[in-house]
Amino acid sequence: MNIIRNYRNWRRYRETVSELNRLSNRELSDLGINRSEIPYVARKAV
């Protein structure tokens, strides 16, 4: 079960990173996120 949970968490992380990377710098700024913070924010979301 641990493997399945880890895989799902990894997928959720990758999807979050992808979605945030699609946003413009302006949209990220509106959310209070710097482009360099995307991996950190995605890890917190998992």
Secondary structure, DSSP 4 states (H G I P E B T S, - for coil): -HHHHHHHHHHHHHHHHHHHHHS-HHHHHHHT--GGGHHHHHHHH-
